[in-house]
């Protein structure tokens, strides 16, 4: 493990108060800041469960148990005012070795950001990170538009550091304060498909926020997802012990915090659609849906979305966030989308400069040349 930097202080103007940066480089040190970290998340402009201490801890435990942590913590006095949940990773790019200081996130996180109470805290984070030796690439995955990670990349560019941006996805969301914006055709189709599903059995909605039957509903949901194309492709939760462990740990932690919102749609006793959902600060988040693909003609997945949207409106929630990339079935419900991008800062090292050239200049030039070449090939005679 990298050594803890217990007093890596960063000076700021006296009027803003003195800031200091510490690094949680071990799991025990990270666990010790849970209350402070979660308080900072709650003060952030766009709080989400993906930034919570519980989510990041589950990620470390199940996806990154052997990675060296570098969770930067910015303090003003005894108050945590900034944070970056990062870890070290050695990688290769076409034979070029390099070291990444990367966000503790992956495709299951679907969103990541830094935390900062104001520009001085963000400036302290960047001042600290630029002074950390050894990294060739600072990689922040799936930062939402307007996020603190985007602002940190601007600070790096201002200071002359090479930066890059790759738009990763546009996430649909439904503003629940507005009147539902779905077409008459979709409404008609849903009524017809619900009648068809009722031929299988009486249709009912089931909800579990952590009470009796939690483990059973989780396992049913995992099995339902694995029964379809994700199981065949090996990407379902049940296919990997680490992924199953992550969602089980996350479910228990979310239940303790009052966030968990598992939903199941049943036809008779048969589970035909499932949501691993989370309610947090007035919003509903959908990290993982599943449906019975043998009943595709009945659209059980869309019927469950309809039911959960109605439950969210009744509960006074402000937003239904689908998470993940835009897909046709999500766009049936909304035109609103939230852009996300990977924010990249390249280090002032030989490997960092070579990596920057390869990723930002060489690779785009090669893609452009290939595109021009293929346009000239008479594919169709």
C-alpha positions as CSV (number, residue, x, y, z in Angstrom):
1,X,0.0,0.0,0.0
2,X,1.2,3.6,-0.6
3,X,2.1,5.5,2.5
4,X,-0.5,7.8,4.1
5,X,0.1,11.5,3.6
6,X,-1.2,12.7,6.9
7,X,-0.2,16.3,6.7
8,X,0.1,17.1,3.0
9,X,-1.0,20.7,3.6
10,X,-2.2,23.1,0.9
11,X,-2.1,26.8,1.6
12,X,-4.9,29.1,0.6
13,X,-5.6,32.8,1.2
14,X,-6.2,33.5,4.9
15,X,-9.7,34.8,4.2
16,X,-10.7,31.4,2.9
17,X,-9.2,29.6,5.8
18,X,-6.3,27.1,5.8
19,X,-6.8,23.9,3.9
20,X,-4.9,20.6,4.3
21,X,-5.0,17.4,2.3
22,X,-4.8,13.9,3.7
23,X,-4.8,10.6,1.8
24,X,-6.7,7.6,2.9
25,X,-4.4,4.9,1.5
26,X,-5.8,1.9,3.5
27,X,-9.2,0.5,3.8
28,X,-9.2,1.1,7.6
29,X,-8.4,4.8,7.1
30,X,-11.1,5.0,4.4
31,X,-13.7,3.4,6.7
32,X,-12.8,6.0,9.4
33,X,-14.1,8.9,7.3
34,X,-17.5,7.5,6.5
35,X,-19.6,10.0,8.5
36,X,-17.5,13.0,7.2
37,X,-17.6,11.7,3.6
38,X,-21.4,11.2,3.6
39,X,-22.0,14.6,5.1
40,X,-20.0,16.1,2.2
41,X,-22.0,14.1,-0.3
42,X,-25.2,15.4,1.2
43,X,-23.9,19.0,0.8
44,X,-22.9,18.5,-2.9
45,X,-24.9,20.2,-5.7
46,X,-26.0,16.8,-7.1
47,X,-25.8,14.2,-4.4
48,X,-26.2,10.6,-5.5
49,X,-25.8,7.1,-4.0
50,X,-23.0,6.4,-6.4
51,X,-20.8,9.0,-4.5
52,X,-21.7,7.6,-1.1
53,X,-19.2,6.0,1.2
54,X,-21.2,2.8,1.2
55,X,-21.1,2.6,-2.6
56,X,-17.4,3.2,-2.9
57,X,-16.7,0.8,0.0
58,X,-18.6,-2.0,-1.8
59,X,-16.7,-1.2,-5.0
60,X,-13.4,-1.5,-3.2
61,X,-14.4,-4.7,-1.5
62,X,-15.7,-6.5,-4.6
63,X,-14.0,-4.9,-7.6
64,X,-10.7,-3.5,-6.3
65,X,-9.7,-5.4,-3.2
66,X,-6.0,-5.4,-4.1
67,X,-5.7,-1.9,-5.7
68,X,-3.7,0.8,-3.8
69,X,-6.1,3.4,-2.6
70,X,-5.5,7.1,-2.9
71,X,-8.6,8.8,-1.5
72,X,-7.7,12.4,-1.3
73,X,-9.4,14.3,1.6
74,X,-9.4,18.1,1.8
75,X,-10.1,19.5,5.3
76,X,-10.8,23.0,6.6
77,X,-10.1,22.6,10.3
78,X,-12.0,19.5,11.3
79,X,-14.5,19.7,8.4
80,X,-14.1,17.6,5.3
81,X,-14.7,20.0,2.3
82,X,-13.3,18.0,-0.6
83,X,-12.7,14.5,-1.7
84,X,-11.5,12.3,-4.6
85,X,-12.0,8.5,-4.4
86,X,-9.1,7.2,-6.5
87,X,-6.8,4.2,-6.7
88,X,-3.5,3.3,-8.5
89,X,-3.5,1.0,-11.4
90,X,-0.7,-0.1,-13.8
91,X,-1.8,-0.6,-17.5
92,X,-0.5,-1.0,-21.0
93,X,-1.4,0.8,-24.2
94,X,-0.2,-0.9,-27.3
95,X,3.0,-2.0,-25.5
96,X,3.5,1.2,-23.6
97,X,3.3,0.8,-19.8
98,X,1.8,3.6,-17.8
99,X,0.4,4.3,-14.3
100,X,-3.1,5.5,-13.8
101,X,-4.6,7.3,-10.9
102,X,-8.2,6.3,-11.6
103,X,-11.7,6.8,-10.2
104,X,-13.1,4.0,-8.0
105,X,-15.8,3.3,-10.6
106,X,-16.7,1.1,-13.5
107,X,-19.6,0.2,-15.7
108,X,-21.7,-0.7,-12.6
109,X,-21.1,2.7,-11.1
110,X,-22.5,4.5,-14.2
111,X,-21.6,7.9,-12.7
112,X,-18.6,9.3,-10.8
113,X,-17.5,12.7,-9.6
114,X,-15.2,14.6,-7.2
115,X,-16.6,16.3,-4.1
116,X,-15.8,19.9,-3.3
117,X,-17.3,22.6,-1.1
118,X,-16.5,25.5,-3.4
119,X,-13.7,26.4,-5.8
120,X,-11.0,26.7,-3.1
121,X,-11.6,23.0,-2.1
122,X,-11.4,21.9,-5.7
123,X,-8.3,24.0,-6.2
124,X,-6.7,22.2,-3.2
125,X,-7.6,18.9,-4.7
126,X,-5.9,19.8,-8.0
127,X,-2.9,21.3,-6.2
128,X,-2.5,18.0,-4.3
129,X,-3.0,15.7,-7.2
130,X,-0.6,17.5,-9.5
131,X,2.1,17.2,-6.7
132,X,1.7,13.4,-6.3
133,X,4.5,11.7,-8.1
134,X,4.2,8.6,-10.2
135,X,1.1,8.9,-12.2
136,X,1.0,9.2,-16.0
137,X,-2.8,9.6,-16.4
138,X,-5.5,10.9,-14.0
139,X,-8.7,9.2,-15.2
140,X,-12.2,10.2,-14.0
141,X,-14.9,8.0,-15.6
142,X,-18.4,9.0,-16.4
143,X,-18.4,12.5,-14.9
144,X,-21.8,14.2,-15.5
145,X,-21.9,17.5,-17.4
146,X,-21.2,20.3,-15.0
147,X,-19.6,18.0,-12.4
148,X,-16.6,18.9,-10.3
149,X,-14.4,16.5,-12.3
150,X,-15.1,18.6,-15.4
151,X,-14.0,21.7,-13.4
152,X,-10.8,20.0,-12.2
153,X,-9.9,19.2,-15.8
154,X,-10.3,22.9,-16.6
155,X,-7.9,23.8,-13.8
156,X,-5.4,21.3,-15.2
157,X,-5.7,22.8,-18.7
158,X,-5.3,26.3,-17.3
159,X,-2.1,25.2,-15.7
160,X,-0.8,23.8,-19.0
161,X,-1.4,20.1,-18.3
162,X,-2.6,18.1,-21.3
163,X,-6.2,17.1,-20.9
164,X,-8.7,15.0,-22.9
165,X,-12.4,14.4,-22.8
166,X,-14.4,11.4,-24.2
167,X,-18.2,11.5,-24.1
168,X,-19.2,8.1,-22.7
169,X,-23.0,8.2,-22.6
170,X,-26.1,10.3,-22.4
171,X,-28.4,9.1,-19.6
172,X,-32.1,9.5,-19.9
173,X,-34.1,10.8,-16.9
174,X,-37.7,11.8,-16.3
175,X,-38.5,15.0,-14.4
176,X,-41.4,13.9,-12.3
177,X,-42.7,17.4,-11.5
178,X,-43.9,17.7,-15.1
179,X,-46.8,16.0,-16.7
180,X,-46.0,12.6,-18.2
181,X,-44.7,13.0,-21.7
182,X,-45.5,9.7,-23.3
183,X,-47.5,9.2,-26.5
184,X,-51.0,7.9,-26.9
185,X,-49.6,5.0,-28.9
186,X,-47.3,3.9,-26.0
187,X,-50.2,4.1,-23.5
188,X,-52.4,2.0,-25.8
189,X,-49.7,-0.6,-26.2
190,X,-49.1,-0.8,-22.5
191,X,-52.8,-1.4,-21.8
192,X,-52.9,-4.1,-24.4
193,X,-49.7,-5.7,-23.2
194,X,-50.9,-5.6,-19.6
195,X,-54.1,-7.5,-20.6
196,X,-51.9,-10.1,-22.4
197,X,-49.7,-10.5,-19.3
198,X,-52.8,-11.0,-17.1
199,X,-53.4,-14.1,-19.2
200,X,-50.3,-15.5,-17.5
201,X,-51.5,-14.6,-14.0
202,X,-52.8,-11.7,-11.9
203,X,-50.4,-8.8,-12.3
204,X,-49.1,-7.1,-9.1
205,X,-46.3,-4.8,-8.0
206,X,-44.0,-5.9,-5.2
207,X,-41.7,-3.5,-3.3
208,X,-38.9,-4.3,-0.7
209,X,-36.8,-1.7,1.0
210,X,-34.9,-4.1,3.2
211,X,-37.6,-6.1,5.1
212,X,-38.5,-9.7,5.1
213,X,-37.9,-11.5,1.8
214,X,-35.1,-9.1,0.7
215,X,-32.6,-11.9,0.0
216,X,-35.2,-14.0,-1.8
217,X,-36.2,-11.1,-4.1
218,X,-32.6,-10.3,-4.8
219,X,-31.8,-13.8,-5.8
220,X,-35.0,-14.0,-7.9
221,X,-34.0,-10.7,-9.6
222,X,-30.4,-12.0,-10.3
223,X,-31.7,-15.2,-11.7
224,X,-34.2,-13.4,-13.9
225,X,-31.4,-11.2,-15.4
226,X,-29.2,-14.3,-15.9
227,X,-32.0,-16.1,-17.8
228,X,-31.8,-13.8,-20.8
229,X,-29.1,-12.5,-23.2
230,X,-26.9,-11.1,-20.4
231,X,-26.6,-14.6,-18.9
232,X,-25.6,-16.0,-22.3
233,X,-23.1,-13.2,-22.8
234,X,-21.6,-13.7,-19.3
235,X,-22.4,-10.1,-18.2
236,X,-25.3,-10.8,-15.8
237,X,-24.8,-10.1,-12.0
238,X,-25.0,-13.8,-11.3
239,X,-22.2,-14.7,-13.7
240,X,-19.4,-13.1,-11.6
241,X,-18.9,-13.6,-7.8
242,X,-17.5,-10.1,-7.5
243,X,-20.5,-8.5,-9.2
244,X,-23.0,-10.6,-7.1
245,X,-21.0,-9.6,-4.0
246,X,-21.1,-5.9,-4.9
247,X,-24.9,-5.8,-5.4
248,X,-25.6,-7.8,-2.3
249,X,-23.3,-5.6,-0.2
250,X,-24.8,-2.5,-1.8
251,X,-28.4,-3.7,-1.0
252,X,-27.6,-4.3,2.6
253,X,-25.9,-0.9,3.0
254,X,-28.7,0.9,1.1
255,X,-31.3,-0.8,3.3
256,X,-29.6,0.5,6.4
257,X,-29.6,4.0,5.0
258,X,-33.2,3.8,3.9
259,X,-32.4,4.1,0.2
260,X,-33.2,0.6,-1.1
261,X,-36.2,0.2,-3.4
262,X,-36.3,-3.2,-5.0
263,X,-39.4,-3.6,-7.2
264,X,-40.8,-6.8,-8.8
265,X,-43.6,-7.2,-11.2
266,X,-45.3,-10.6,-10.8
267,X,-47.8,-12.4,-13.0
268,X,-49.3,-14.8,-10.5
269,X,-46.3,-16.0,-8.5
270,X,-43.9,-15.6,-11.4
271,X,-41.4,-12.7,-11.3
272,X,-41.5,-11.2,-14.8
273,X,-39.6,-7.9,-14.3
274,X,-37.3,-6.6,-11.6
275,X,-35.7,-3.3,-10.6
276,X,-32.6,-3.0,-8.3
277,X,-33.6,0.6,-7.5
278,X,-32.4,3.3,-5.0
279,X,-34.3,6.3,-3.6
280,X,-31.9,9.1,-2.6
281,X,-32.5,12.8,-1.9
282,X,-35.8,13.0,-3.8
283,X,-34.7,11.0,-6.8
284,X,-35.1,7.4,-8.0
285,X,-32.0,5.7,-9.5
286,X,-32.1,2.5,-11.5
287,X,-28.7,0.8,-11.5
288,X,-30.0,-2.6,-12.7
289,X,-33.3,-3.7,-14.4
290,X,-34.2,-7.1,-15.6
291,X,-37.2,-8.7,-17.3
292,X,-38.4,-12.1,-18.6
293,X,-37.4,-12.2,-22.2
294,X,-39.7,-15.1,-23.0
295,X,-42.6,-12.7,-22.3
296,X,-41.2,-9.9,-24.6
297,X,-44.6,-9.6,-26.4
298,X,-46.1,-8.5,-23.1
299,X,-43.4,-5.8,-22.4
300,X,-43.1,-6.7,-18.7
301,X,-40.0,-4.4,-18.3
302,X,-41.9,-1.4,-19.6
303,X,-45.0,-2.2,-17.5
304,X,-42.7,-2.2,-14.4
305,X,-41.3,1.2,-15.4
306,X,-44.8,2.5,-15.8
307,X,-45.8,1.2,-12.3
308,X,-42.6,2.5,-10.6
309,X,-42.9,5.9,-12.3
310,X,-46.4,6.2,-10.8
311,X,-45.2,5.1,-7.4
312,X,-42.4,7.7,-7.6
313,X,-44.9,10.5,-8.4
314,X,-47.1,9.4,-5.6
315,X,-44.1,9.6,-3.2
316,X,-43.3,13.1,-4.3
317,X,-40.0,12.3,-5.9
318,X,-38.5,14.9,-8.3
319,X,-36.8,12.6,-10.8
320,X,-36.5,9.1,-12.2
321,X,-32.9,8.5,-13.3
322,X,-32.5,5.5,-15.6
323,X,-28.7,5.6,-15.3
324,X,-26.5,4.1,-18.0
325,X,-26.5,4.9,-21.7
326,X,-29.4,6.0,-23.8
327,X,-31.5,3.2,-25.2
328,X,-34.8,3.1,-27.2
329,X,-36.8,1.6,-24.3
330,X,-35.7,4.5,-22.0
331,X,-36.4,7.1,-24.7
332,X,-40.0,5.9,-24.8
333,X,-40.4,7.7,-21.5
334,X,-38.4,10.9,-21.9
335,X,-36.4,13.1,-24.2
336,X,-34.3,14.5,-21.4
337,X,-30.7,13.2,-21.2
338,X,-27.7,14.0,-19.0
339,X,-24.3,13.8,-20.8
340,X,-21.4,12.1,-19.2
341,X,-17.7,12.0,-20.1
342,X,-14.4,10.6,-19.1
343,X,-12.2,13.4,-18.0
344,X,-8.5,12.7,-18.6
345,X,-5.4,14.6,-17.3
346,X,-2.0,13.4,-18.6
347,X,1.0,13.6,-16.3
348,X,4.1,15.6,-17.0
349,X,6.1,12.4,-17.5
350,X,7.7,10.6,-20.5
351,X,4.9,8.0,-20.4
352,X,2.3,10.6,-19.8
353,X,3.4,12.7,-22.8
354,X,3.6,9.6,-25.0
355,X,0.2,8.4,-23.9
356,X,-1.3,11.9,-24.5
357,X,0.2,11.9,-28.1
358,X,-1.1,8.3,-28.7
359,X,-4.6,8.9,-27.4
360,X,-5.3,12.5,-28.4
361,X,-3.3,12.8,-31.7
362,X,-2.2,9.5,-33.2
363,X,-5.3,7.5,-32.6
364,X,-7.8,10.1,-33.8
365,X,-5.6,10.7,-36.9
366,X,-5.5,7.0,-37.6
367,X,-9.3,6.7,-37.3
368,X,-9.8,9.7,-39.6
369,X,-7.4,8.2,-42.2
370,X,-9.2,4.9,-42.0
371,X,-12.6,6.6,-42.4
372,X,-11.4,8.4,-45.5
373,X,-10.0,5.2,-46.9
374,X,-13.2,3.2,-46.4
375,X,-15.2,5.9,-48.0
376,X,-13.3,5.4,-51.2
377,X,-13.7,1.6,-51.3
378,X,-16.6,0.4,-53.5
379,X,-18.2,-1.9,-51.0
380,X,-21.3,-2.3,-53.1
381,X,-21.1,-3.2,-56.8
